[in-house]
């Protein structure tokens, strides 16, 4: 009878209960039904005390409560942009960031390879300069012997021939080799140095972009960690699934900090072109470019293409200025202020500049002395390195760049 009675009970529709929040209660209901079969059939009469009837009642009350249950957990967490990785919940954007950071490694290797080639070019120049000096010394000695009265005419002719050979070798070396005190005058050294600086710039842009995104992710994790709804969804203290970031994220951010310290050091490589020093800077922590440096209190000029690369928006109401070129041409521009200008490990703020109009693109961008208000750029001609010094903290130091 009891079996017939329960067999007529309406079955649960396929797919579970209509209320998704109660999907996890099905096992409880099945247990209650089984207990009911046992009691109604008489098999459990001997054990049927008062609590056997009360327990199902309070379980049914709990089943009907509208509180947040484990079945609600994924919806709450996924709505916050979190995805599950084992016993850890991380932001979905973290996986994309980790994949992007992996692309830094080839750029780092490329920059390191370029630096090694530059150092090899410096060593080769130094060696060949030593050969040049030896040839010059030999020529002076041969000429001294040829001028001696103790040497026969035939010997003098032989010495003169050797002098001509050595002088030809000297002229060839002089076209290729530079004085180690100014190594950038060597075409080979300058070419390898420019390549190294360009690859450093590419690495710098990618690194700064990745660090910016890492900062955003860390801030987002901090916000989630203080969200009561997220903490409830993660569970009680004993069984709580941990909120990210992942250990891999922490390792990668530490690696970025280490790379940043090495790349943005106190000194940075520089070279000369057409008599002007070329310095690599980073605008607004986004665009790394090599600019001509002018120390004579000149304006800091930014070409339209550089403004676009750095995502700098020029206010159409900004003060307008007209610049006269050496050829007598007038170029329009507007006065702006950069939030950040990075030179090596120094980040200057509130930097005045002039945003050139598109017709002034051929003028290029110039790091003017006015951009270094309160600072100066010191350049080591022998090491081909530059660093930014504060004027107040270094009075009476080395000469300013270009002097």
MIGU-503735 format. One record per residue: x, y, z of N, C-alpha, C in turn. Coordinates in pm, whole numbers, plus 50000, padded with zeros to 5 digits. Each point is the difference from the previous one (the first is absolute). Layout:
N
XYZXYZXYZ;...
// end
This chain:
403
500824987950000499185012150000500865012650000;500984999750089500865011950005500755001849870;500414988949942500745001049875499115005449890;498764995249998499075004949896499725014650020;499895003950127499715014150027501105009149948;501294996550027501105008649957500264999149852;499684988749939500234998849857499105009149919;498935004450063499105009249928500415014550016;501075002350077500475013850019500545005649868;499685012849972500415006049873501515000849990;500614994649897501475000049987500555014049975;501245001550035500685012849976500245001849851;499685011949944500225002249855501464998349965;500274995549877501384998549954500705013550007;501244999450046500775012450011499995005650141;499244993750096500045004850138498855009250030;500105006650111498945009050043500035012949918;498835006249997499905012349922500835011250062;500194999550131500795010250069501464995650000;500855006449921501424995649992500725000950133;499565009350088500695001850127499794988250093;499004991149966499754988450084500464987149934;500835001149899500434988149929500754990450090;500735005450097500814991450087499174993350109;498675003150010499174994050105499424986649958;500154995849877499414987449952500454988150083;501304998750035500404988750084499304999750134;499765011850059499325000750129498584995049987;499295004549897498614995849978499924984949979;500934994449921499994985649977500214992450130;500845005250089500234993650129498745000250085;499305011449996498755001250076498964990149950;499904998649868499034990649945500324985750042;501284996749997500414986550041499654997550146;500215010350083499664998750142498504998550018;499225006849920498544999050006499534986149963;500614994249896499654986349960500214990550116;501135002050068500354990950109499005001050114;499625012350036499075002050110498614994949968;499505003249878498644996149961499874985149981;501074993349962499934985749978500114992150130;500325006850107500094993250128501364994450032;500945000749904501314994350024500795007850103;499635012750015500775008150094499255003650124;498874993050029499195003650116500774998750130;500844989750006500734997850126500935011550032;500515006949892500945010950022499355013649992;498725000349972499325012849974499705007250130;500865009050037499735008650115499505013449952;499855009150094499485013349963500905007349903;501314998650018500935007849915499964995049857;499574987749975499924995149864498985007749918;499025005850070499005007849928500355014949998;500705004250106500375014250007501145003349904;501004991349990501175002749915499635003149856;499114992049938499645003449862499355013649988;499295004250107499325013049993501005011549995;501024999850090500945011449996500914999449879;500244988149946500764999149876499245006249884;498684997450000499185005949893499965015250011;500015005150125500025014650018501285005949944;501154993150027501275005049949500044999449848;499404989449945499994998849854499265011649936;498985004750067499195010649940500535013850022;501105001650079500535013550025500565006149874;499755012949976500485006649879501435005350013;500784995750101501365005250021500934995649887;501185007049990501004996649900500594986450033;499954990649908500534986650020501184997849908;500614988050011501164996749916499665000749851;498734997349969499635000649858500055014249947;499905010150093500085014049957501445004549982;500944992650058501395004350003500585003149862;499914991149901500585003249870499435012749938;498705002150017499395011949940500555012750063;500174999950132500525011850069501445002849960;500804989549995501425001749971500265002749852;499304992749915500215002249856499505013849958;498975005050069499525013549968501065010450032;500914996650093501095009250036501214998149910;499874991449897501114997849906500984989650046;499624991750098500894989850053499764986449933;501054992349988499924986449948500714990950098;499554987550005500564990650098501204992749944;501064999350080501194992049969500314991550122;499454987750001500174991450116499285005950119;500725002750107499415006050119500245015050006;500225005849883500335014349991499085006749899;499555012050034499205008049909500845012049955;500225001249870500835010849945499205007849896;500435012149975499385008049896500284994049863;499015000049914500204994649867501065007549923;500145013050029501015008049931501424996250040;500144992950112501354996250044500644990349901;499214990649949500534990349903500485007149874;499235009749954500405007749882501285007750027;500105005650120501205007650037501234991050003;499864988050058501134990750008500474995949861;499064998149907500374996549863500735011649933;499575012150031500635011949941501415002050054;500174997850131501325001850062501024990549940;499554988349956500934990349941500685005649877;499365009849934500595005949880501165009450032;500185003350129501115008750038501344993049983;500004987150019501264992449998500755001749867;499344998349884500725002249874500545014249987;499235009950048500475013949993501215002050089;499984993750117501135001250092501254993649940;499834988249938501134993349937500545008349883;499095006149924500425008349887500835011950046;499535006650107500745011550053501354995650056;500024988750068501264994950056500994996449889;499504994049893500864996649887500585012649935;499165010249986500465012749941501065006550088;499844999150131501005005650091501334992749986;499944986849986501234992249983500725003849870;499225002249895500605004249872500645013850013;499365008750076500565013450022501314999150078;500004991750106501224998450078501124993949916;499644990749910500994994049911500555010449904;499135009049951500445010749910500955009550073;499705002950126500905008650078501374993450017;500004986950031501264992950018500804999549871;499294997649888500684999549870500605013649965;499265010750031500505013449972501245002850083;499964995850126501155002250088501224992449950;499804987849955501124992049950500585006049872;499135004149910500495005549873500645013750022;499515007350101500655012850030501404997650052;500194989150077501344996550047500914996649882;499434993049900500774996949877500365012949927;499065009249996500255012949935501135007550068;499985000350131501045006850076501364993349978;500014986749988501254992849977500575003449862;499145001049900500455003749866500575014249999;499345008950069500495013750008501385000550067;500154992050102501294999350068501084994549907;499654989649923500954994349905500415010149894;499045007849952500305010149898500985010350056;499765004450122500915009850060501404994250015;500114987350036501314993750016500694998249865;499254996149896500574998449866500495013349946;499255010350023500385013249953501265004850073;500104996750128501205003850074501244992949945;499844987049970501134992449944500385005249862;498975003249920500285004849863500745013350001;499825007850106500655013150008501434999050053;500384987850045501354998450056501054999749889;501145005750029501115000349902500744986849995;499754991350096500684987250005499344989449913;498905003549935499254990549918500325002549853;500174989149927500325001249858498785004949922;500285004649876498935005049917498994989049968;500534988249972499114988849969499084996950118;500565000250120499204997450120498965010850020;500395012449971499055011150014498804998249907;500274995049876498904997749905499084989050052;500604989750056499204989050055499145004950118;500625008450083499265005550112498855009049954;500255007549894498965008949946498834991949945;500324988849933498944991349949499144994450115;500674996050107499274994650116499145010750065;500495012250002499225011150057498735002149919;500124999549865498825002049914498974988950024;500464987550015499084989050026499275002150133;500775003550101499385002250132499035011849999;500365010349927499125011649994498694996649930;500044991449901498784995649932499114992150096;500654991450080499244992450100499405009450105;500755010150036499515009750099498765007349949;500055004349872498855007149944498764991149998;500174987249971498864990849999499404998250139;500884998750099499514998450137499345012850051;500555011349963499435012750047498585002149950;499674993949884498635001249949499024991250078;500514989950068499134990350068500085000750152;501125004750051500244999450145499865013950060;499465000350123499855012650071500854999950126;500365011950042500725001450126499124994550112;500524991450087499194994450110499375010550090;500545012149996499385010750079498725005049938;499794997149871498765003349930499634988449907;499644988750056499794987949920498835000849903;499045008950025498845000649910500375005949864;501225004949983500435004849868500334988349908;500044988050053500164988049919498644995949947;499914998049869498734996349938499474986850057;500924990550020499584987050052499475000950142;500685007750083499565001750138498655007250004;499885010649921498755007750002498834991749950;500214992049895498924991749946499524989950104;500914993250067499614990150101499365006750121;500455012150033499435007250113498565004349970;499765004949881498655004149960499054988050003;500484988649952499184987950000499654995950144;500965000950088499764996550140498975009450063;500145012949974499075009850056498594997649948;499874997049871498674997349942499354987850064;500784989550022499444987950060499665002250148;500805008050067499675003750138498685007650005;499785008749903498765007849996498784990949981;500134990149911498904990649978499704992150127;501044995950070499834992750126499375009150106;500435012550003499485009450100498505002249983;499555001749878498575002249976499184988050044;500454987949963499274987950038500014998050151;501145002650062500124998250145499095009650075;499995012549962499155009950069498524996849982;499634995249882498614996249977499604988350089;500884990050012499704988450084499945003850148;500895008750043499995004350141498735008050032;499555007849904498775007750020498804990650017;499934989749916498904990550011500094991950128;501224996750044500184992650125499515008350118;500275012949997499535008950106498485000350004;499385000649881498535000049992499434987150057;500604988649967499534987150052500144999450153;501135004750052500224999950144498975008650072;499685011449942498985008750060498644993349998;499714993049892498724993149989499894988850105;501104992650021500004989650103499775006150139;500615011450026499835006650128498545004050022;499345004749895498595003750010499144987750028;500294989149931499224987750020500204994450141;501235001150051500304994750133499265007450110;499555012149972499255007750099498505000049973;499564992049902498584999249965499344989050084;499045003550090499364989950085499324988949920;499365003649890499334990049918500944989649945;501205004449959501014990649948500484990850111;500235005750119500494991950113498984989550041;498715003549999498954990450033499974988849897;500105003749873499964990049894501194990550005;501135004950049501184991350009499884989850112;499135002250100499784990350105500595004450132;499834991350103500505003350133501524998950003;500585004250111501465000850011500674986549982;499394989650052500634986749997500034993949860;498955002749923499894993549868500065009849885;500345012350026499935010549897500954997249884;499505001249882500864999749881500735013349994;501264999749973500815012150006499765009149881;499995012950027499905010149895501395003149947;500115001849869501285002949938500625012950053;501155003949949500654994649879500704986650024;500324993649889500684987250006501475002050034;500644989150039501445000550031500795003749874;499544995249885500685003449874499975014949974;498865006250028499875014549984501005007350089;500124995650125500915006550094501464998449955;500334988249948501374997749951500305008949881;499045001149909500225008049878500095014950032;499195004850092500095014450035501355003150066;500504990750081501325001950060501085000249894;499844991449899500974999749889499965013049921;498815005749983499875012749928500695011250078;499854999950131500665010250083501524999149985;500514987849997501444998049985500485004749863;499244996649896500365004349864499925015249988;499005005950061499845014549995501175007150065;500474994750113501145006250069501264999349914;500154989049925501184998649914499905008749876;498815000949942499835007649876500005015050026;499285004350102499925014250032500985003150113;501264999249968501055002550099500365014850003;501005003350081500415014050013500555005549869;500704991649924500595004549874499274993349882;500065006649887499434994649877500925003049883;500034991449898500915002249886499555011549911;500995007449948499735011249910501044999849887;499715007449895500955001349889499785013649932;500925003449910499885012749928499654997649854;499235009349948499644999649859499935014449950;500805003049898500075013649945500325010250110;500864995950093500455009350104499075001250118;498854993149998499055000950110499934986750075;499915000950131499854987950080498594994749988;499884986949990498704993449987499734992350130;498845003050062499654994350130498644993449990;499894987950056498714993050000499205003750125;498765004049979499115003850110498684992549984;499214999850106498684993749997498965010450039;499045002349912498955009750026498794993050060;499545005450111498784995250067500034984950027;501204994450016500184985850029499424991149891;499945005549878499414992449889500914999449877;500485011449954500755000549875501485002950026;500864990849961501455001750014500595004449866;500655011549999500555005549876501365006350027;500864999949897501325006350009499925013949939;500305010250079499875013949957501355007049999;500105010349916501165008850005499945008050130;501165001950062500035007750123500655013549976;499355010450046500545013649989500065006050140;501185004250041500205004550138499825014950019;499905007549894500065014550011498645006250029;499294994850099498725005950041498954999749892;500094990649908499044999349890498704993550045;498985001849917498694994350030500024984949978;499124993550071499824985549985498934997949894;500414995749879499094998849887499554985549981;498724998249975499444986749977499264999749868;500444991349909499364998749870498634993450016;499135002249902498634994650007500004984850007;500924993449930500044985450002500364994750139;500905006950071500374995850136498855002450097;499275010849983498845002750083498964988849985;499824995549878499044989349974500464986950064;501304996949987500544987650056499884999950152;500175011550062499925001150146498585002250048;499045000449907498585002050032499785013050076;500705010449955499875013150062498985008349923;498955004150068498975008249940500315014850024;500045007649892500315014350011498715007950010;499905007950103498825008350021499965010949891;498935000449922499925010349895499995014150054;499755001450132500005013350061501355003350064;500984991049986501335002650058500655011849929;500845007650071500655011749942500754996449872;499815007849897500654997349872501315007849991;500964994249929501305006249983500494997449858;500755009549945500574998449867501524999050010;500544989749937501444997550004500605003449863;501075007650001500705003749877501174990449979;500024993349888501094990849970501195007749945;501144993349989501205006449947499815004249855;499084993349930499735003549860498975011049984;499565005650112499045010949993498554995449995;499754987050016498644994949995499365001050139;498715003250003499275001150126499184987350021;500174994050116499284987750034499195002450127;498734996349994499125002150115500134988650102;499715003350125500014990050107499205005150118;499784991150097499265004050121500784995650123;499975008350102500694996750124499194989850080;500684989350040499364989550080500894996550118;499524991150082500794995350114499914984850007;501164993550000500044985550011499904996050146;499204989850027499884995150137501294993250043;500614992149907501234992850034500954999649882;501285001650029501054998649901501124991950066;500244987949951501004991250059501305000849923;501105002150073501354999549945500814991150093;500254987749958500664990450088499094996750118;500565000950121499194997050118499335012550057;500175011349933499375012450043498685002049926;498955003350074498725003249939499655014350037;500125009049903499685014050022498495002049982;499435008750080498565002549994499715014549963;498815002149948499555013449959501045006749911;500324993249891501055004749909499405008849891;500465012549987499465008749895500504995649862;499145001349900500374995949864499145007649901;500404999049872499225005949891499584988949906;498704998749981499474990049908499945006249860;500824994949909500065005449866498804995649918;499585008549910498924996549908500554990249896;499144992849928500464990149902500985005449897;499875012949961500915005349899501435001550052;500184998650132501345000950057500634986350026;499444989649938500504986550022501464998649959;500415007249893501374998849952501025005750098;499555008350094500925005550100500414989450101;499164989950014500294989550096499765004650143;500304991250093499835003150142501365003050062;500025009550091501255004550063499825000450150;500934993650072500015001050145500715012950037;499225010350022500585013150030500405001350146;500925009250025500485002050136498915004350096;498965006549949498925004650087499214988550059;500104988249938499304988350053500684994850126;501265004050021500774995050114500095010350111;498945007350022500005010550101500424994350135;501075005850057500514995250128500934988049985;500224995549877500884988649975500935003149883;500994991749984500875001249883500424986149956;500354999049874500414987349942501524999649990;500624990650068501444998249996500344988449907;500905002549905500354989849901501494996750010;500294987250007501374995050000500344996349856;500855008049936500324998049859500744986949975;500804995750098500784987849982499144987550016;499165000050102499134988550025498715000549919;499745011649939498765002149924498784997150087;499995006150117498924998550095499555013650049;498745000850039499455012550053499214997050126;499905009850086499144998850117499505013950038;498845000250065499375012550040500405003250143;500475012150021500405004450133499175012150040;499715001150128499325011950050501045011050016;499655011949958500945011150002500395003650143;499025000350093500285004050137500914990250070;499844987049970500774989950072501374997649940;500305006449888501274997049934500635012649942;500055010750077500615012349953501484998249983;500515005449891501434999349976500454986649948;499064991849952500354986849949500545000949858;499844989049926500514999349863499245009849912;500625002949884499385009349907498714994349946;499085009049966498734995949943500234993849863;499114991249960500144993049873500135009949885;500924996949912500155008149879500995011150015;500405003450122500955011050017501424995249983;
// end
